């Protein structure tokens, strides 16, 4: 397995190096053909600017999986993603040219520019809910353009090289880059990789399940000659209409999966058994992600994960991927820094609302403004959490504790509740102001203080109370592997309308797939969930 990973890493490094070399060569060739090459002779500023500008051409290759193992084998998918990447690169170059050409307009009409920018940001914020992938690409294109202009302005002491703002020259260079990159990719991917060396990169796959979905995936791998070997089936052999359709050995039972993975050197597992119990599913997923093995399963096994989340792709089939998430200390620091950068201005802007809510609470009932309690944080450590008080000051937790106990034990379900929310409704302990605060989740605003303290994050699994944690089964407790959050997947999929074990699986999805883009997606989606009062009681 290590040999295959090493070989694949080397191949991707070669592919990246060739992409960079080709795009640089295309831009230098374009300058030579247009007669601008004389400007480069002895002009270090111009050369540096050209390099930065040319790299914008391949800046979206990673976003469109152009170094992803699951897309390299398919010529159709590869060329389609290559074309999409070039479209976004063209937008990036257009923004760069616009900034250069309109600098004087911004300078002369700065107030109008700020108003237009603010209005555009609000429009993009609301559109982002429906076009999230495109929204992220637009932000990346805009950010790359700003970085390029900033770097160029700092390094070019004598002004911008003329070829950088010449639309004809840039267009010729960009078109040459598209042509040469496409030819380079056709050769390296569809000839070198697909026809010559793919057999050395094939990954060992085991399928857990025996339903039609397993048959479909197996046949898809065979029909498309995808770079995978199906080592066998765990569970009953795959059958269709009473006949075994995929002639693969039964490697053993699900309970022996860990030994099977080690024995057959498995790289990926595909789970299609939709009747597998959730505890067994989580146990398998936890083992795979800890061992660094990719675990794939059908979206129908977790139907509450919908279009709010980006589904992964297994050789052209939409699937959910859980992979090893051994995030570095650097990632955690970047995540916390991002939390702080969002939280500090948010608290400043919301300070009048904080004051208004505090006055309303004091006027409505006797007691403190804030409700302080112990909650469970990262790795099961307790910390003090803050909320606006929404209940009478003399209330106890007996009602909630009894309800949570039944919910965790499975004694309360959506079926039994006739699709009612899985939460205490019309709680007699809640005050009039508290009911309003809960409806719009305003009672949770003081948790921004916890974010500044570093005990929770803006996005993460929902914090649980001490007595909740004591009722957890061992596999539930794995959701505390990361810092809890103010909002998370549970909140944007319906909050109290989501069953308990579904919430646990959502938390597991986040733990294994957390990233800054996913965090931003959840934060934006939370705004609409709160405004729509979905699941709030």
N, C-alpha and C positions, 0 to 999 in steps of 0.2 A: 504494500500500500504506500509506503513512504517513497518507493522508487517511482510509482505512478504520479504521486503528488509532485515530486521533484522534477520529473520530466515535463509535466504539464506547466509548472511554474517557469521552467526554462523556456518552453515554447511560447508562453504568453509574454515573457520578457523580450524574446526575439521579435515577436509580433509588434509589441509596443515600440521597440527601437526602430524597426523598419517603418512603422507609421510616422514616427518623428522625422526620420531621415527623408522619407518621401515628401512630406509636407514642406520641410525646409528646402529641399531641392526644387519643388514646384514653385515656391515663391521666388527663389533666386532666379530660376529660369524665366519666370514671368517678368522680373525686372530687366533681365538681359534682353528679352524679346521686345520690350517697350522702350529700351534705351535708357533706363534709369540705373543701370548697373554702375555707371561712373560715380554715382553719389555714394556708393558703398566703399569705394576704394579709399582705405585709410580712415573711414568715418565709423568709429566704434559705436557712436550713438545710434546711427542709422542701422547698423547690423543688429544691435541689441533690440531695437524697436521692431525690426523685421521678424526676429525670432519670436518675440512675444506675440506679435500679430498673427503669425502663421500657426502657432499652437492653438489659437482659438478655433481653428478648423477641426481639430480632433478633441475638443474639450467635452463633447457630449458622447464620446465613444463608450465611456464607462456607464453612463446613464442608460444607454440603450444596449447594454449587455454585449458589447462587441469584443469583450475579452472573457465572456462567460462560456463555460464548457457546454452548457445545454443548448446554446444557439449556434455554435460553430459548425455543427454537422449539417444544419438545414440551410441550403442555399437560399431558399425563398425568404425565410426569416432573417437571415444574415443580411441580404441585400435590402430588404424592407427597412430594417433597423439602421442600416448604413445611410439610406436616403433620408430617414427622419433626422438622424444626427446632423447631416449636412444642412437640412432646413433650419435647425436651431443655430448652427454655426453661422449661417448666412444672416440670421437675425442679430446675432452678437456683433458681427462685423458692421451691420447696418446701424446699430446703436452707437458703435464707436465713431463711425463717420458722422452721424447726426450730432453727437456731442461736440466733435471738432468743428463742424460747420455752424452750430448754433450757440457757441460759447458767448458771443457778443449779445445774442438775444436774451440769454439767461441773465447776463450781467446788467443789461438795460431794463429788464422787466422781472426783477427777482421776486417781487411780491406775487405777480401773476403766476410765475413759475411754481412757487410754494403752494398756492391755492390749487393749481392744476395737478401738482404732484400728490397733494393730500386727497383730492377727489378721486384721482386714479387709483390710489392705494386702497380707498374704501371700496371702490368698484371691484378691484381685484380680490379684496378680502371676501366679498360675498360670492364672486364667481369661483373662487378657489374651492368652494364646497362641491361644485359640480365638475370642475376641471382641475383636480388637484395635481395630477401628474404634469399637465401643461403649465400650471401655475408655478410649480417648483422649477421647471425648465426655464420659464421666463425670468424668475428670480436669479437663476444661475447665469443666464445670458446677460442680464442687466449688471449683475455683480462683476462678471468677467470684463465687461466693457468699462466699468468704473475703475477696476484694478488696472487695466491696460492704460487708460488715460492718465491715471495717477502715477504709475511707474514711468510712463513716457515723459510726463511733465517734470518729474524729479531728475531724470537722467539726461534729457536732451536740453542742455544748457543754452544752446544756440537756437532753440526753437524746434518745432516738429519737422522731421524729414518730409520733404514734399510728397514722396510716394505714399506716405501713410494716409494722406487726405485726398489723394487723387482717386476718384471713384473708378475710373477706367482701369488704372493699374491694379488696384485692389481686386476688381472683378476678374481681370485676366488671371491674376495669381490664384484666386480662389477657384476658378473654373479648372485651371490646370491641376490644382491640388485634388479636386474631386475626381478628375479623370485618372490621375496617377494612383491615388489611393484606392480607387475601385479596382484598377488592374492589379495593384499590389495585393489586395485582399483576395481577389479571385484566384491568384496564384498560390499565396501562402495558406489560405484557408481551404479552398475547394480542390486544390490539387495536392499541395504538400501535406496538409493535415488529413483531409478526407480520404485521399486515395493512397497516400504513401505511409503515413505514420500513425493513423488513427488507432490501429490495432494495438499499439503500445500504450495507449492512454485509456483503454476500456476499463470501466469501473465495475466492480462486482456488486450486484444488486440482489437482494432477497425480497420476496413479496410475502407480506403477512395478510392472509385472507384467501377466500375461495369463491368470491362472488363474481358477477359480470364485470364489475369495475376492474378486477384483477385481470380478467381475460382481455379486456379492452386495452389496458396498459401494456400487458405482455405482447399482445399482437401489434400494438403501435411501435414498440421498440424493435420488433422483428421486421415489420413492413418498411420502416424508415431507416433500417440499418443504423440505428442510433448507437453511439459509442458506449454501450453497456452490455455486460454479460449477466443474464439472469441465472444466478447460481442455483436457485430452486425456490420451493414454496415452504413456508412455515404454516402448519395447519393442514387442512385437507387439500388434496390436489384440485386444481381448477377444472371444473366441468361445466359443459354447456349442453343442454338438451340430453343429459344423461351420459355424455361422452367427455372424456378428458381432452381439452382442446390444445393445451400447451404441455408438451411432453417434457416436463421438468420433475426432478426428484423431490419427494417430500423430505425435507431436511430434519424435521422434528416438530415438536409441539411449541406453542407460544411460550410456555413456561421455561423452555430451554433456549430462548432466543439469544441470550448473552453468550452462551457457549458456542452457539452456531455462528454468531458474528465473528468470534475469535478464530474458530476452526477454519472457516472458509474465507477469512480475510475480507470481510464485507465492507464496502465503502458507503453504500446508501441502502436504506430500507424503505419500502413503499407499503403503507398500511391501507388496506382496502376493506378490512373486516368492520363493517359499520355496526355490528352488534356487540363489539368488544366493550366490556364495561370500562367506565371512565378511569377507575383506579388503575386497571391494567394498562390502559392507553397511556396515562401519565407516567407510569413506571417505565414503560418502554421508551417513551420520548425522553425522559430524564436520563436513562442509561445511555441512549444514543448521543445526546448532546454533550454529556459528560465525557464520553469516549471519543468525541470529535467525529461522529458519524452523522451524515445528513439523514433526517427523517422526513419523509413526504407522506401526506395523507390527503384524501379527497375533501374538498370544501363541504360536501354534504355531511361529513362527520362532525363539523362544527358550524351549523347553519347560521348562527348569529354573527359569524364573521362575514360581512357582506361587502358592498362596494366601498365602504369607508376605508378598507384596508387594501393595499396592493397585494393581489395574489401573485404567487410565484408561478414559474413555468417549468414544467418537466418535459423537455423535448417537444414543446408545442401544446402540451396539455395543461390547463389551469389547475394548479394544486397548491396546497399550503406547505411551506417548508419551515422546519425548525432545525436550526443548525447550531453548532457549538458557539457559545457566546462568552468566551473568556476575554471580556473587555479589559483593556489596559487601564492603568492608573490615569494615563493621559486622557482617555475617553471620559472617565468619571469626572475629571477636573473640568474638561470642556463642557460637559453637561451641567455641572454645578455653576460654572461661570455664565452659561447661557441662562440658567434659572435666575441668577442675580441680575443680569442685564435686563431681563424682562420684568422681574419683581420690583426693583427699585423705582423705575418710572411709573409702574402700575400703582404702587402704594402712594406715590406723590399725587397722581391724578385722582385716585380714589379716596384721598384723605377727607374731602368734604362729605362723601358718602359714609365713611367710617363714623364721622361725628354725628351725622343725621341719624344713623342706625343706633348709635350709643344713646342718644337723647330719647329716641322712640322706645328703646328697651327700658330705660329708667322710668319713663312716663307710664309705661304699660303695666309694669309689675315691680315688686320689691325684689332687690337682689343685685348681684354684680352684673356688669356688662358682658364680661367674658366668662365662658365656661371652660375650665381647665380640667383635663383628665389624662390618665395614663393610656398610651396606645403602644402597639408593637411596631417597631421599625425594622431597619435592615438587620438581617441575621438574627431576628427574634429579640433584639434589644429594646427595652422599654424607654419611652421618652414622653415628655409632657407636651400635649397638643392643645391648641387653642381654637375656640369657636365663639361666635356670638351666642349668648344664652338665648335659647328658644323655648325653654320650659320653665315652669315655676321653680323657684330657688330651692324649695323643700322636697323636690321630686327625688325618687330613688330609681334604681335601674332594674327592679324586679320584673316589671312588665316587659321591658326590652330583652332582658336576659332570658326570660322564659320563651319569648318568641324566637330569639336567635337559636336557642337550644333545639326547638322543634324544626327550624329551618335547616340547620346543619345536619340533623339526624334524618332529614328527608320526610318528616311528618307533615310538612306543608309543601304543597306543589301547586303549580299553576292550574292543573286539572281540577284539583280539589277546591281551589279558590275561584273557579269559574272565570279564569283569565283576569282576576283582580291582581293588583300589584302585590309583590311579595314583600310587603312592608306594613308596619302598623299604620292604619289609616284612622283619622279622627282620634288621635292619642289625647286623652284628657289632660295630660301633663303639659301639653303645648299651649303657649299663650297666643293671643290674637296676633301680636307682632311676630312671634315665633313662627306661626303658620305661614305668614307672608314670606318671611326670610327663608324658610325651608322650601317653599314653592319655587323660588328663584335661586336657590342655593347660595343666598347671600350670607347665611350663617357660617359658611366655610371660608369667608374672606380673611379672617384673622390667621388662617393657616399660612398666609404669606409670611408671617413672622417666623414660622417653622422653616420655611424655605430659606430665609436669610440665615437662620441658625444652622442650616445644613442637615436637619433631622429628617426632612422630607424633600421631595422634588416637586416641580410643577406637574410632572406626569409620572405615573407609576401605579402599581397595584394599590387598591384602597387600603388604608390603615385599618387594623382591627383592634378591638378592645382586648384587655387582658383576659376576661372571662371567655371571650370568643376564641382566643388563641388556645386556651386550655381545653376547649372542646374539639379542636382540630385533630383530624387523623394526621399521621406523620406525613403523608403525601401532600396534604393541604399546606403544611408549613413551608414547603419549598417555594411558595409564592413570596416569602420574605427574603429571598436571596438578593434582592435589590432594594433600594430605598423606596418607601411608599410615595404616593403622589396625591396632590389635590384632586386631579382628574386622571382618567385612564380609560381603557377600553370598556370597562364595565359601565362607566357613566355615559359614553357616547352611543352605547347599544341599548340603552333603555333604563339604566340604573335599577330601580326596584322592580322593573318588569322582567329582569333576567334572573333565572333560577340560580341557586347557590353554586352548584357544581359547574354550571356554565360560566359563572363568574370566575371560578378557579381556573378553568381552561383558558379563559381570556387572559388572565394574569400570567399563565404559563406562556401563552403566545407572546406577550409583551416581554417577559423575562428573556426569552430565547431570541427575540427579533428586535429588541429595542435599538433605536437609532435616533439621531436628531431629526431627520425628515419625518419619521413616524411620530415623534413628540410634537412637532409643529402641526402635523395633520390632526392629532388628537386635540390640541389646544384650540385650533380653528373650529373643529367639529363641536367642541364643548360649548362654544358661544351660541351656536344654533340650537343645541339641545336645551340649554338653559332658557333661551328666548322662547322656545316652543314648550317649555315646562314639561318635557317628556320625562316621565318617571319620577317627578318631584311631588312629594306629599308632605 
